[in-house]
Amino acid sequence: RGKMEEGKAYSPDGVFAHLEMLETRAHQAAMKQEEREQQEEKLARLKARVQELRLQRDELRAKVDLQQKGQLGKEGVALDPAQPSARAVLEWKIKSVKAMLQLFYLTGISGKLTKRGVCFCISTAYEGTYLDSYYLDLLTKPEVQIHRHSIPIFIPLEQIAKKYLQTDIRRFLSVLSDHLNAYVGRRYQADQLQEHFSHQIEGTLQRNSLCNLLVFNYNVSSKSKTFPFNVRLLYGDLCCSLPTEVVVSC
């Protein structure tokens, strides 16, 4: 019976059945991965919402404090509560920026104030494995601009900055983080494939710098024949770590 099943597995029908089984497993794995990513994104959004509500609470408290402190001047003369002192306004702005940095930290983005602006650190990960960190030094005067960075040249930083940097700094960092996490996720998967399945892959896995195109060959052998397969993975969405197009030819 074992020999019969083995012969069936290596017959043409058995090969196609094997491919169907692999396709089913890949689809199930992709569904589980998508569900896990959705849960992680939902958790990150909830954490971000909590921090945002805390930030709003702190802002309201700060405004109340400013109004109370601004009622009396240095000479004890009553001041307009709507016109707090310059020092109080500066303290409130610093507190707001620190709260915003803490909010970013929950989503893998941290930062610290510098003399001329803010330096952000974007940490990347894939399935719980922390990978690379990238740095972005921003100047805030006279307008927000990128001073220096360690973002890879093939990441569309200029286009993202042109679209969001001057209008929505949170959106700018979020989109940039999506690009970086997707890139390191694709690269990590390619490295793992090359490392753990090198005995099945024929030659070297081919990929471009952005790792959005992977091409490799592998063989399925029987007692009398060898079936060579060629795989081409295309990642049409640069913010995604899963391929949008898969072509397998035999």
C-alpha positions as CSV (number, residue, x, y, z in Angstrom):
1,R,0.0,0.0,0.0
2,G,2.9,2.3,0.8
3,K,4.4,1.7,-2.6
4,M,1.1,2.3,-4.3
5,E,0.7,5.7,-2.5
6,E,4.2,6.6,-3.3
7,G,3.7,5.9,-7.0
8,K,0.5,7.8,-7.0
9,A,2.2,10.8,-5.3
10,Y,4.9,10.9,-8.1
11,S,2.5,10.3,-11.0
12,P,1.4,13.4,-13.0
13,D,-1.9,13.3,-11.2
14,G,-0.1,13.0,-8.0
15,V,2.1,16.0,-8.8
16,F,-1.0,18.2,-9.5
17,A,-2.7,16.9,-6.4
18,H,0.5,17.8,-4.4
19,L,0.4,21.3,-6.0
20,E,-3.2,21.7,-5.1
21,M,-2.5,20.7,-1.5
22,L,0.4,23.2,-1.4
23,E,-1.8,25.9,-2.8
24,T,-4.5,25.1,-0.2
25,R,-2.0,25.3,2.6
26,A,-0.5,28.5,1.2
27,H,-4.0,30.0,1.0
28,Q,-4.8,28.9,4.6
29,A,-1.5,30.4,5.8
30,A,-2.2,33.6,4.0
31,M,-5.7,33.8,5.6
32,K,-4.2,33.2,9.0
33,Q,-1.5,35.8,8.4
34,E,-4.0,38.3,7.2
35,E,-6.2,37.7,10.3
36,R,-3.2,38.0,12.6
37,E,-2.2,41.2,10.9
38,Q,-5.7,42.6,11.2
39,Q,-5.8,41.8,14.9
40,E,-2.4,43.4,15.4
41,E,-3.6,46.5,13.4
42,K,-6.8,46.6,15.5
43,L,-4.8,46.4,18.7
44,A,-2.4,49.1,17.5
45,R,-5.4,51.4,16.6
46,L,-7.0,50.8,20.0
47,K,-3.7,51.6,21.8
48,A,-3.2,54.7,19.6
49,R,-6.8,55.8,20.3
50,V,-6.2,55.4,24.1
51,Q,-3.1,57.5,23.8
52,E,-4.9,60.1,21.7
53,L,-7.6,60.4,24.3
54,R,-5.0,60.8,27.0
55,L,-3.4,63.5,24.9
56,Q,-6.7,65.3,24.6
57,R,-7.2,65.0,28.3
58,D,-3.7,66.4,29.0
59,E,-4.3,69.3,26.6
60,L,-7.6,70.2,28.3
61,R,-5.8,70.1,31.7
62,A,-3.0,72.2,30.4
63,K,-5.4,74.8,29.0
64,V,-7.2,75.0,32.4
65,D,-3.8,75.3,34.2
66,L,-2.7,78.1,31.8
67,Q,-5.9,80.0,32.4
68,Q,-5.5,79.7,36.1
69,K,-1.8,80.7,36.0
70,G,-2.4,83.5,33.6
71,Q,-5.0,85.3,35.7
72,L,-2.3,87.2,37.7
73,G,0.8,88.9,36.3
74,K,4.1,89.6,38.0
75,E,2.7,92.7,39.7
76,G,-0.4,90.9,40.9
77,V,-2.6,92.6,38.3
78,A,-5.4,90.6,36.8
79,L,-4.7,89.4,33.3
80,D,-7.0,88.1,30.6
81,P,-7.4,84.3,31.1
82,A,-7.5,83.9,27.3
83,Q,-3.9,85.4,27.0
84,P,-1.6,83.0,28.9
85,S,2.1,83.9,29.3
86,A,4.6,83.0,26.6
87,R,6.4,80.6,28.9
88,A,3.2,78.8,29.8
89,V,2.4,78.4,26.1
90,L,5.9,77.1,25.4
91,E,5.6,74.5,28.2
92,W,2.2,73.4,26.9
93,K,3.7,72.9,23.3
94,I,6.6,70.9,24.7
95,K,4.2,68.7,26.6
96,S,2.0,68.2,23.6
97,V,5.0,67.2,21.4
98,K,6.2,64.7,24.0
99,A,2.8,63.2,24.2
100,M,2.7,62.9,20.4
101,L,6.1,61.1,20.5
102,Q,4.7,58.6,23.0
103,L,1.7,58.0,20.7
104,F,4.1,57.2,17.8
105,Y,6.1,54.8,20.0
106,L,3.0,52.5,20.4
107,T,3.1,52.0,16.6
108,G,6.8,51.3,16.3
109,I,7.8,55.0,15.9
110,S,9.8,56.8,18.6
111,G,11.5,60.2,18.6
112,K,13.2,62.8,20.6
113,L,13.4,66.6,20.5
114,T,16.6,68.1,19.1
115,K,17.8,71.7,19.1
116,R,16.4,72.3,15.5
117,G,13.5,69.9,15.4
118,V,12.7,66.2,16.0
119,C,14.6,63.0,15.3
120,F,12.4,60.0,14.7
121,C,13.3,56.3,14.8
122,I,11.1,53.8,12.8
123,S,11.5,50.3,14.1
124,T,10.4,47.5,11.8
125,A,9.3,43.9,12.5
126,Y,7.8,40.8,10.8
127,E,5.6,38.4,12.6
128,G,7.0,39.4,16.0
129,T,10.7,39.4,14.9
130,Y,12.2,42.8,15.2
131,L,14.4,43.7,12.2
132,D,15.9,47.0,11.2
133,S,15.5,50.6,12.6
134,Y,15.6,53.7,10.4
135,Y,16.2,57.3,11.4
136,L,14.7,60.5,10.2
137,D,15.9,63.9,11.3
138,L,13.4,66.7,10.7
139,L,13.9,70.5,10.9
140,T,10.9,72.4,12.1
141,K,11.9,76.0,11.2
142,P,11.1,77.9,9.1
143,E,9.1,74.9,7.8
144,V,9.2,71.2,8.3
145,Q,11.9,69.6,6.1
146,I,14.0,66.5,6.1
147,H,17.6,67.2,7.3
148,R,19.1,63.8,7.1
149,H,17.9,60.1,7.2
150,S,18.9,56.5,6.8
151,I,15.9,55.5,4.7
152,P,16.9,53.2,1.7
153,I,17.2,55.0,-1.6
154,F,14.6,52.8,-3.2
155,I,11.8,53.7,-0.7
156,P,9.7,56.6,-2.2
157,L,10.6,59.0,0.6
158,E,10.5,62.1,-1.6
159,Q,7.0,61.3,-3.0
160,I,5.6,60.5,0.5
161,A,7.1,63.7,1.9
162,K,5.7,65.8,-0.9
163,K,2.3,64.5,-0.3
164,Y,2.1,64.5,3.5
165,L,5.1,66.2,5.3
166,Q,3.8,69.8,5.3
167,T,0.1,68.9,6.0
168,D,-0.1,65.8,8.1
169,I,3.1,64.6,9.9
170,R,1.3,61.7,11.5
171,R,0.1,60.4,8.1
172,F,3.6,61.0,6.7
173,L,5.2,58.8,9.4
174,S,2.5,56.1,9.2
175,V,2.8,55.7,5.4
176,L,6.6,55.7,5.6
177,S,6.4,53.1,8.3
178,D,4.1,50.9,6.2
179,H,6.6,51.0,3.3
180,L,9.6,50.1,5.5
181,N,7.8,47.3,7.3
182,A,6.6,45.8,4.0
183,Y,10.1,46.0,2.5
184,V,11.8,44.3,5.5
185,G,9.0,41.7,5.6
186,R,9.6,40.8,2.0
187,R,13.3,40.7,2.5
188,Y,13.1,38.6,5.6
189,Q,10.9,36.0,3.9
190,A,13.3,35.8,1.0
191,D,16.2,35.3,3.3
192,Q,14.3,32.6,5.2
193,L,13.4,30.8,2.0
194,Q,17.0,30.9,0.8
195,E,18.3,29.8,4.2
196,H,15.9,27.0,5.1
197,F,15.1,25.6,1.6
198,S,18.4,26.0,-0.1
199,H,18.5,22.2,-0.7
200,Q,15.3,22.4,-2.7
201,I,16.0,25.6,-4.6
202,E,18.0,25.3,-7.8
203,G,20.6,28.0,-8.0
204,T,20.2,31.3,-6.3
205,L,17.0,33.1,-5.5
206,Q,16.8,36.2,-7.7
207,R,15.4,39.5,-6.3
208,N,15.6,43.2,-6.8
209,S,16.6,45.8,-4.3
210,L,13.0,46.5,-3.2
211,C,12.3,42.7,-2.9
212,N,9.0,43.2,-4.7
213,L,10.0,40.7,-7.4
214,L,11.3,37.2,-6.5
215,V,12.2,34.5,-9.0
216,F,13.5,31.0,-8.1
217,N,13.5,27.4,-9.4
218,Y,13.0,24.1,-7.6
219,N,12.6,20.5,-8.6
220,V,10.1,17.7,-7.7
221,S,11.7,14.3,-8.5
222,S,10.2,10.9,-8.8
223,K,12.0,7.6,-9.4
224,S,12.1,8.1,-13.2
225,K,11.5,11.8,-13.8
226,T,12.3,15.2,-12.5
227,F,9.7,18.0,-12.7
228,P,11.4,21.5,-12.8
229,F,9.3,24.4,-11.5
230,N,9.8,28.1,-12.0
231,V,8.2,30.5,-9.5
232,R,7.7,34.3,-10.0
233,L,6.4,36.3,-7.1
234,L,5.3,39.9,-7.8
235,Y,4.4,42.4,-5.0
236,G,2.3,45.0,-6.7
237,D,1.5,46.7,-3.4
238,L,4.7,48.2,-1.9
239,C,3.0,48.5,1.5
240,C,2.3,44.8,1.6
241,S,4.5,41.9,2.5
242,L,2.5,39.3,0.6
243,P,2.6,38.9,-3.2
244,T,-0.2,40.2,-5.3
245,E,0.7,37.9,-8.3
246,V,2.1,34.4,-8.3
247,V,3.1,32.5,-11.4
248,V,4.3,28.9,-11.2
249,S,5.3,27.1,-14.4
250,C,6.4,23.6,-15.0
